[in-house]
Amino acid sequence: MQNRVIICGIDTSTLPKIGEEESVLLLEKIAQKDGEAREKFIVSNMRLVLSVVKRFWAKKTNQDDLFQAGVIGLIKAIDNFDLKYGVKFSTYAVPMIIGEIKRYVKGNNSLRVARSIRDTAYHALQTRTELEREDKDVSIENVAKEMNMPVSEVAYCLDAIKDTVSLFEPVYNKNGDELYLFDQISDEKNTDELWTENCAITSSINRLEKKERDVIIYRYYVGKTQTEISEQIGISQAQVSRIEKSALQNIKTGIRV
């Protein structure tokens, strides 16, 4: 069979395929802690992991190990994905799969990104620069549109050229005592005050009406513009603007209570 690949003892030609509608249904069940749906969704998306692994060339790295790392990324994506994000699961999952693969190889220089992936990424960066020069929207969606390519493909290529550094990379060594990058990182953001504030904001958002809550999530958590939100939920941009202002005021009021 032409598309038959054996990896980690799995014959990929036997893996089930699911359509967009079934994918959404499974994700809804997963959100309700349905273990069977979660297992089926993991297996059905292993081809996505394989498509990422195949784009990397690793001279000294076992492909099975890369695949297993990619599956870990897939599972993390499934456990953290929310349909409210308004993006396809594959768009959300691919960067996480790549991240897990990179974490596995750490500083191993044997992992190289294919030339075609690098070329696409550099083209995307150049396109972004041109859009900035023309004072246009430089979102990943607009960059992909200018390149006439799928958003997921552009996002994948850009993420693939990012260099990662392990938190356990030695940065100092004297007399046999190693100091790791992890030891030099302090968390100045998550103070007790900020943690309390975040809890108050989250609680206040949860008390909003559904339409207000959706607009806030799309606007500030997903990063969509008011125009994109209006197209997403089927109302005018002016209505989105009014809902956003009302929601922000209600959040402030909720925090003060």
Secondary structure, DSSP 8 states (H G I E B T S, - for coil): -TT--EETTEEGGGS----HHHHHHHHHHHHTT-HHHHHHHHHHTHHHHHHHHTTEEESSS-HHHHHHHHHHHHHHHHHH--GGG-S-HHHHHHHHHHHHHHHHHTT-TTEEE-HHHHHHHHHHHHHHHHHHHTT----HHHHHHHHTS-HHHHHHHHHHT-----TT-EEEEETTEEEEGGGG----S--HHHHHHHHHHHHHHHTS-HHHHHHHIIIIII---HHHHHHHHTS-HHHHHHHHHHHHHHHHHHHH-
